Amino acid sequence: MSALNVSVYNGKYTVIQNDNGGIEALRYGEKWRDCCGDGLILALAQEIEELRNELDTHGYSRKE
């Protein structure tokens, strides 16, 4: 189970934060790079997740 899981660009890229706080990026579902310590990637993924949740709450359809 991951604490954060955000996919963009039609699933090409995924940012995952595991339960221990480590962050990694996947490309086409395969490990691509370790992003541990990269605050920018974490902040952007959290912002995307938050905005998507708001859209879902208000009943808007969205692209992934």
A tleap script that builds the chain and sets N, CA, C and O, in Angstrom:
source leaprc.protein.ff14SB
mol = sequence {
  NMET SER ALA LEU ASN VAL SER VAL TYR ASN
  GLY LYS TYR THR VAL ILE GLN ASN ASP ASN
  GLY GLY ILE GLU ALA LEU ARG TYR GLY GLU
  LYS TRP ARG ASP CYS CYS GLY ASP GLY LEU
  ILE LEU ALA LEU ALA GLN GLU ILE GLU GLU
  LEU ARG ASN GLU LEU ASP THR HIE GLY TYR
  SER ARG LYS CGLU
}
set mol.1.N position { 0.850 -1.179 0.000 }
set mol.1.CA position { 0.000 0.000 0.000 }
set mol.1.C position { 0.894 1.241 0.000 }
set mol.1.O position { 1.888 1.300 0.724 }
set mol.2.N position { 0.538 2.212 -0.804 }
set mol.2.CA position { 1.333 3.436 -0.842 }
set mol.2.C position { 0.533 4.595 -0.260 }
set mol.2.O position { -0.695 4.637 -0.348 }
set mol.3.N position { 1.264 5.533 0.336 }
set mol.3.CA position { 0.633 6.708 0.923 }
set mol.3.C position { 0.204 7.693 -0.153 }
set mol.3.O position { -0.737 8.461 0.046 }
set mol.4.N position { 0.891 7.673 -1.297 }
set mol.4.CA position { 0.601 8.584 -2.400 }
set mol.4.C position { 0.851 7.831 -3.698 }
set mol.4.O position { 1.857 7.135 -3.839 }
set mol.5.N position { -0.061 7.973 -4.636 }
set mol.5.CA position { 0.087 7.302 -5.926 }
set mol.5.C position { -0.604 8.179 -6.971 }
set mol.5.O position { -1.831 8.197 -7.061 }
set mol.6.N position { 0.192 8.903 -7.758 }
set mol.6.CA position { -0.351 9.838 -8.743 }
set mol.6.C position { 0.239 9.514 -10.114 }
set mol.6.O position { 1.457 9.483 -10.291 }
set mol.7.N position { -0.650 9.274 -11.079 }
set mol.7.CA position { -0.224 9.018 -12.455 }
set mol.7.C position { -0.589 10.199 -13.333 }
set mol.7.O position { -1.631 10.827 -13.150 }
set mol.8.N position { 0.280 10.495 -14.288 }
set mol.8.CA position { 0.043 11.580 -15.237 }
set mol.8.C position { 0.435 11.109 -16.633 }
set mol.8.O position { 1.052 10.058 -16.808 }
set mol.9.N position { 0.058 11.917 -17.616 }
set mol.9.CA position { 0.402 11.666 -19.017 }
set mol.9.C position { -0.099 10.295 -19.467 }
set mol.9.O position { 0.640 9.478 -20.017 }
set mol.10.N position { -1.407 10.080 -19.203 }
set mol.10.CA position { -2.080 8.837 -19.564 }
set mol.10.C position { -1.405 7.603 -18.972 }
set mol.10.O position { -1.338 6.550 -19.607 }
set mol.11.N position { -0.904 7.750 -17.741 }
set mol.11.CA position { -0.294 6.627 -17.042 }
set mol.11.C position { 1.163 6.379 -17.357 }
set mol.11.O position { 1.760 5.445 -16.822 }
set mol.12.N position { 1.744 7.190 -18.209 }
set mol.12.CA position { 3.151 6.985 -18.558 }
set mol.12.C position { 4.047 7.144 -17.334 }
set mol.12.O position { 4.980 6.366 -17.135 }
set mol.13.N position { 3.758 8.162 -16.509 }
set mol.13.CA position { 4.563 8.426 -15.316 }
set mol.13.C position { 3.699 8.305 -14.069 }
set mol.13.O position { 2.550 8.746 -14.048 }
set mol.14.N position { 4.265 7.703 -13.035 }
set mol.14.CA position { 3.579 7.567 -11.757 }
set mol.14.C position { 4.552 7.919 -10.648 }
set mol.14.O position { 5.701 7.476 -10.656 }
set mol.15.N position { 4.089 8.717 -9.692 }
set mol.15.CA position { 4.877 9.033 -8.506 }
set mol.15.C position { 4.238 8.290 -7.338 }
set mol.15.O position { 3.034 8.391 -7.101 }
set mol.16.N position { 5.066 7.545 -6.617 }
set mol.16.CA position { 4.590 6.754 -5.488 }
set mol.16.C position { 5.378 7.141 -4.250 }
set mol.16.O position { 6.607 7.215 -4.275 }
set mol.17.N position { 4.658 7.385 -3.175 }
set mol.17.CA position { 5.293 7.561 -1.873 }
set mol.17.C position { 4.869 6.381 -1.020 }
set mol.17.O position { 3.679 6.179 -0.780 }
set mol.18.N position { 5.836 5.600 -0.561 }
set mol.18.CA position { 5.491 4.440 0.244 }
set mol.18.C position { 5.211 4.833 1.688 }
set mol.18.O position { 5.374 5.995 2.061 }
set mol.19.N position { 4.799 3.886 2.485 }
set mol.19.CA position { 4.420 4.157 3.871 }
set mol.19.C position { 5.589 4.646 4.716 }
set mol.19.O position { 5.377 5.264 5.759 }
set mol.20.N position { 6.808 4.381 4.288 }
set mol.20.CA position { 7.994 4.853 5.009 }
set mol.20.C position { 8.425 6.249 4.573 }
set mol.20.O position { 9.390 6.789 5.114 }
set mol.21.N position { 7.727 6.843 3.604 }
set mol.21.CA position { 8.034 8.194 3.147 }
set mol.21.C position { 8.927 8.258 1.925 }
set mol.21.O position { 9.146 9.344 1.389 }
set mol.22.N position { 9.451 7.127 1.467 }
set mol.22.CA position { 10.288 7.107 0.266 }
set mol.22.C position { 9.464 7.418 -0.974 }
set mol.22.O position { 8.299 7.032 -1.071 }
set mol.23.N position { 10.076 8.114 -1.916 }
set mol.23.CA position { 9.379 8.505 -3.141 }
set mol.23.C position { 10.129 7.933 -4.332 }
set mol.23.O position { 11.356 8.005 -4.405 }
set mol.24.N position { 9.367 7.359 -5.271 }
set mol.24.CA position { 9.979 6.885 -6.504 }
set mol.24.C position { 9.062 7.185 -7.675 }
set mol.24.O position { 7.847 7.314 -7.523 }
set mol.25.N position { 9.664 7.290 -8.830 }
set mol.25.CA position { 8.904 7.522 -10.059 }
set mol.25.C position { 8.942 6.253 -10.901 }
set mol.25.O position { 9.970 5.586 -11.021 }
set mol.26.N position { 7.801 5.950 -11.471 }
set mol.26.CA position { 7.690 4.831 -12.394 }
set mol.26.C position { 7.462 5.389 -13.787 }
set mol.26.O position { 6.862 6.451 -13.952 }
set mol.27.N position { 7.939 4.677 -14.772 }
set mol.27.CA position { 7.685 5.019 -16.172 }
set mol.27.C position { 7.130 3.771 -16.826 }
set mol.27.O position { 7.793 2.735 -16.867 }
set mol.28.N position { 5.929 3.870 -17.331 }
set mol.28.CA position { 5.206 2.714 -17.873 }
set mol.28.C position { 5.139 1.578 -16.853 }
set mol.28.O position { 5.229 0.406 -17.218 }
set mol.29.N position { 4.978 1.931 -15.557 }
set mol.29.CA position { 4.809 0.936 -14.508 }
set mol.29.C position { 6.081 0.295 -14.001 }
set mol.29.O position { 6.037 -0.528 -13.088 }
set mol.30.N position { 7.208 0.655 -14.572 }
set mol.30.CA position { 8.497 0.091 -14.152 }
set mol.30.C position { 9.276 1.135 -13.368 }
set mol.30.O position { 9.176 2.327 -13.658 }
set mol.31.N position { 10.060 0.698 -12.370 }
set mol.31.CA position { 10.878 1.639 -11.623 }
set mol.31.C position { 11.729 2.450 -12.579 }
set mol.31.O position { 12.380 1.903 -13.469 }
set mol.32.N position { 11.717 3.767 -12.387 }
set mol.32.CA position { 12.435 4.648 -13.282 }
set mol.32.C position { 13.504 5.419 -12.542 }
set mol.32.O position { 14.668 5.421 -12.940 }
set mol.33.N position { 13.100 6.091 -11.437 }
set mol.33.CA position { 14.095 6.805 -10.644 }
set mol.33.C position { 13.657 6.959 -9.198 }
set mol.33.O position { 12.469 7.002 -8.881 }
set mol.34.N position { 14.662 7.040 -8.332 }
set mol.34.CA position { 14.446 7.273 -6.916 }
set mol.34.C position { 14.349 8.778 -6.704 }
set mol.34.O position { 15.259 9.516 -7.083 }
set mol.35.N position { 13.274 9.233 -6.113 }
set mol.35.CA position { 13.055 10.665 -5.925 }
set mol.35.C position { 13.111 11.053 -4.452 }
set mol.35.O position { 12.663 12.137 -4.077 }
set mol.36.N position { 13.655 10.178 -3.623 }
set mol.36.CA position { 13.754 10.464 -2.200 }
set mol.36.C position { 14.514 11.768 -1.994 }
set mol.36.O position { 15.618 11.940 -2.512 }
set mol.37.N position { 13.927 12.674 -1.247 }
set mol.37.CA position { 14.546 13.963 -0.987 }
set mol.37.C position { 14.191 15.049 -1.985 }
set mol.37.O position { 14.592 16.200 -1.817 }
set mol.38.N position { 13.439 14.696 -3.029 }
set mol.38.CA position { 13.058 15.688 -4.042 }
set mol.38.C position { 11.720 16.308 -3.648 }
set mol.38.O position { 10.657 15.791 -3.990 }
set mol.39.N position { 11.789 17.410 -2.934 }
set mol.39.CA position { 10.591 18.075 -2.441 }
set mol.39.C position { 9.681 18.590 -3.533 }
set mol.39.O position { 8.465 18.646 -3.351 }
set mol.40.N position { 10.255 18.970 -4.674 }
set mol.40.CA position { 9.436 19.484 -5.773 }
set mol.40.C position { 8.500 18.405 -6.293 }
set mol.40.O position { 7.304 18.649 -6.457 }
set mol.41.N position { 9.023 17.226 -6.552 }
set mol.41.CA position { 8.184 16.140 -7.074 }
set mol.41.C position { 7.110 15.774 -6.065 }
set mol.41.O position { 5.956 15.563 -6.437 }
set mol.42.N position { 7.478 15.696 -4.792 }
set mol.42.CA position { 6.491 15.385 -3.763 }
set mol.42.C position { 5.407 16.455 -3.705 }
set mol.42.O position { 4.220 16.129 -3.670 }
set mol.43.N position { 5.798 17.723 -3.693 }
set mol.43.CA position { 4.820 18.809 -3.612 }
set mol.43.C position { 3.879 18.808 -4.812 }
set mol.43.O position { 2.675 19.004 -4.648 }
set mol.44.N position { 4.406 18.593 -6.009 }
set mol.44.CA position { 3.555 18.569 -7.199 }
set mol.44.C position { 2.591 17.387 -7.168 }
set mol.44.O position { 1.417 17.539 -7.505 }
set mol.45.N position { 3.070 16.221 -6.770 }
set mol.45.CA position { 2.203 15.041 -6.699 }
set mol.45.C position { 1.108 15.236 -5.655 }
set mol.45.O position { -0.040 14.857 -5.885 }
set mol.46.N position { 1.453 15.824 -4.512 }
set mol.46.CA position { 0.441 16.082 -3.483 }
set mol.46.C position { -0.597 17.087 -3.974 }
set mol.46.O position { -1.790 16.934 -3.713 }
set mol.47.N position { -0.141 18.105 -4.680 }
set mol.47.CA position { -1.071 19.111 -5.224 }
set mol.47.C position { -2.015 18.478 -6.246 }
set mol.47.O position { -3.215 18.754 -6.228 }
set mol.48.N position { -1.497 17.646 -7.122 }
set mol.48.CA position { -2.338 16.969 -8.115 }
set mol.48.C position { -3.373 16.095 -7.414 }
set mol.48.O position { -4.552 16.116 -7.769 }
set mol.49.N position { -2.933 15.332 -6.425 }
set mol.49.CA position { -3.856 14.461 -5.699 }
set mol.49.C position { -4.961 15.280 -5.018 }
set mol.49.O position { -6.134 14.913 -5.072 }
set mol.50.N position { -4.581 16.371 -4.390 }
set mol.50.CA position { -5.556 17.224 -3.706 }
set mol.50.C position { -6.560 17.822 -4.686 }
set mol.50.O position { -7.761 17.820 -4.417 }
set mol.51.N position { -6.085 18.328 -5.809 }
set mol.51.CA position { -6.985 18.922 -6.807 }
set mol.51.C position { -7.909 17.880 -7.425 }
set mol.51.O position { -9.085 18.152 -7.662 }
set mol.52.N position { -7.383 16.699 -7.683 }
set mol.52.CA position { -8.231 15.622 -8.217 }
set mol.52.C position { -9.314 15.231 -7.223 }
set mol.52.O position { -10.456 14.987 -7.611 }
set mol.53.N position { -8.962 15.171 -5.947 }
set mol.53.CA position { -9.957 14.855 -4.917 }
set mol.53.C position { -11.044 15.924 -4.865 }
set mol.53.O position { -12.222 15.605 -4.701 }
set mol.54.N position { -10.656 17.188 -5.003 }
set mol.54.CA position { -11.649 18.273 -5.024 }
set mol.54.C position { -12.574 18.144 -6.227 }
set mol.54.O position { -13.785 18.326 -6.098 }
set mol.55.N position { -12.023 17.833 -7.385 }
set mol.55.CA position { -12.853 17.645 -8.573 }
set mol.55.C position { -13.843 16.511 -8.367 }
set mol.55.O position { -15.022 16.636 -8.699 }
set mol.56.N position { -13.352 15.390 -7.810 }
set mol.56.CA position { -14.231 14.248 -7.551 }
set mol.56.C position { -15.337 14.614 -6.570 }
set mol.56.O position { -16.489 14.218 -6.751 }
set mol.57.N position { -14.991 15.363 -5.541 }
set mol.57.CA position { -15.964 15.770 -4.524 }
set mol.57.C position { -17.087 16.603 -5.127 }
set mol.57.O position { -18.242 16.498 -4.713 }
set mol.58.N position { -16.742 17.425 -6.101 }
set mol.58.CA position { -17.736 18.310 -6.714 }
set mol.58.C position { -18.355 17.725 -7.976 }
set mol.58.O position { -19.095 18.413 -8.680 }
set mol.59.N position { -18.062 16.476 -8.264 }
set mol.59.CA position { -18.724 15.774 -9.357 }
set mol.59.C position { -18.232 16.097 -10.748 }
set mol.59.O position { -18.927 15.815 -11.724 }
set mol.60.N position { -17.058 16.677 -10.867 }
set mol.60.CA position { -16.515 16.991 -12.181 }
set mol.60.C position { -15.784 15.781 -12.748 }
set mol.60.O position { -15.095 15.062 -12.024 }
set mol.61.N position { -15.942 15.565 -14.047 }
set mol.61.CA position { -15.160 14.531 -14.696 }
set mol.61.C position { -13.796 15.107 -15.009 }
set mol.61.O position { -13.663 16.316 -15.201 }
set mol.62.N position { -12.799 14.278 -15.063 }
set mol.62.CA position { -11.436 14.758 -15.283 }
set mol.62.C position { -10.652 13.748 -16.091 }
set mol.62.O position { -11.002 12.570 -16.169 }
set mol.63.N position { -9.578 14.241 -16.692 }
set mol.63.CA position { -8.647 13.372 -17.404 }
set mol.63.C position { -7.553 12.963 -16.433 }
set mol.63.O position { -7.202 13.727 -15.535 }
set mol.64.N position { -7.020 11.785 -16.602 }
set mol.64.CA position { -5.914 11.315 -15.759 }
set mol.64.C position { -4.622 11.571 -16.467 }
set mol.64.O position { -3.556 11.253 -15.941 }
savepdb mol mol.pdb
quit
